[in-house]
C-alpha cells in the first residue's frame, strides 16, 4: 500500500493540469503527438510544421472521397465519439453538443480527455462521424488504399487492424472512468481486438505523456485493470465533487490528497496478484502488500474467480 500511496501522491500535483475544454486539449495534443509519424485511421505519413499536421496523401494511396480541403488537414478525432459519451446528458437532450460544450462541465471534461483524442485525416474524421465500430468484410474501402471501411447506411466503421487494440483500450477507459454503457456487441468485439492487438511500445510512450498531463493513467493500458463481460464501471463520479471544489478553490491541497486517496481505496475492493493468482479483499492483510505493477483490480469475487484467481489463504 505504501507504494500505491506514493504513486497516487506523485500524480496529485498534476491531476488538475488536465485540459478544461476541447480547444485546450487540442493544443496539448499537438505537443503530445509532435513526433507522431502517421495518421490514426489510415496510417498515412504525417509531419508537423508549426504545430499543425501535414499529411502526404499520395504516399499512402489515399483518394479523396468528397471533401478535398478537409482531406488535406489533420483533425483531432474522438475515438469514442461525443454523441456516445454525451447523449445521455441533459444538456445534449436539450440542445445537442453545442449546448453541452457551452454549459456542461462534465461534458467538457470528457470532450477534453486526451486519452480519447487521435490525429486523423479530416475527411476520414468527418466520414466516421459518430458511427460505432464493427467488422465489415463485405464493405469496400472508399478512400483509396486507406484501410478504413465505412457503411454509411448502417452507420458502422471498421478500422485497420494495427489500431484495433488501441481503440478497445480507449473505449474501456472511457466507459470505466465516465460510466458510459457499452453494448454486449461492443464489449465482445473490443475484447477480441485487445487480444489481437496488444499494447506496444508506441502506445506506451504516448500513454506516458498523456498520463503525465491528465494526472492519471489508462489502467487498461497499464494492465491494472482488465475488462470482462459484465464489468462494473468504477464510480469515477465519486471524485467529481472534489474536482469541482478544487477548481473553485474551496478546498486545500492537503484535503485534496486525503480525499483522493480515500476515494481510490474505497473503489479498490478486491486486488488480485498477477504473479500468485491470488486475490485479497480490502480487510485482508495481503490487500496492502501487492505491488502496484502486479495488481489486478476486480469488482467482485466472482469476477476474480472467473479470471482464474483464488482467495488468499490468510484472507478470511
Secondary structure as GFF3:
##gff-version 3
##sequence-region A 1 316
A	DSSP	alpha_helix	2	12	.	.	.	ID=ss1
A	DSSP	three_ten_helix	15	17	.	.	.	ID=ss2
A	DSSP	alpha_helix	22	32	.	.	.	ID=ss3
A	DSSP	beta_strand	46	49	.	.	.	ID=ss4
A	DSSP	beta_strand	52	55	.	.	.	ID=ss5
A	DSSP	three_ten_helix	58	60	.	.	.	ID=ss6
A	DSSP	alpha_helix	68	71	.	.	.	ID=ss7
A	DSSP	beta_strand	74	78	.	.	.	ID=ss8
A	DSSP	alpha_helix	82	86	.	.	.	ID=ss9
A	DSSP	alpha_helix	90	103	.	.	.	ID=ss10
A	DSSP	alpha_helix	105	111	.	.	.	ID=ss11
A	DSSP	three_ten_helix	114	116	.	.	.	ID=ss12
A	DSSP	beta_strand	117	121	.	.	.	ID=ss13
A	DSSP	alpha_helix	122	128	.	.	.	ID=ss14
A	DSSP	beta_strand	132	133	.	.	.	ID=ss15
A	DSSP	beta_strand	149	151	.	.	.	ID=ss16
A	DSSP	beta_strand	156	158	.	.	.	ID=ss17
A	DSSP	three_ten_helix	161	163	.	.	.	ID=ss18
A	DSSP	alpha_helix	164	178	.	.	.	ID=ss19
A	DSSP	alpha_helix	184	196	.	.	.	ID=ss20
A	DSSP	alpha_helix	201	214	.	.	.	ID=ss21
A	DSSP	alpha_helix	219	222	.	.	.	ID=ss22
A	DSSP	three_ten_helix	236	239	.	.	.	ID=ss23
A	DSSP	alpha_helix	240	247	.	.	.	ID=ss24
A	DSSP	alpha_helix	253	267	.	.	.	ID=ss25
A	DSSP	beta_strand	270	273	.	.	.	ID=ss26
A	DSSP	beta_strand	278	281	.	.	.	ID=ss27
A	DSSP	three_ten_helix	285	288	.	.	.	ID=ss28
A	DSSP	three_ten_helix	292	294	.	.	.	ID=ss29
A	DSSP	beta_strand	295	298	.	.	.	ID=ss30
A	DSSP	alpha_helix	301	306	.	.	.	ID=ss31
A	DSSP	beta_strand	310	311	.	.	.	ID=ss32
###
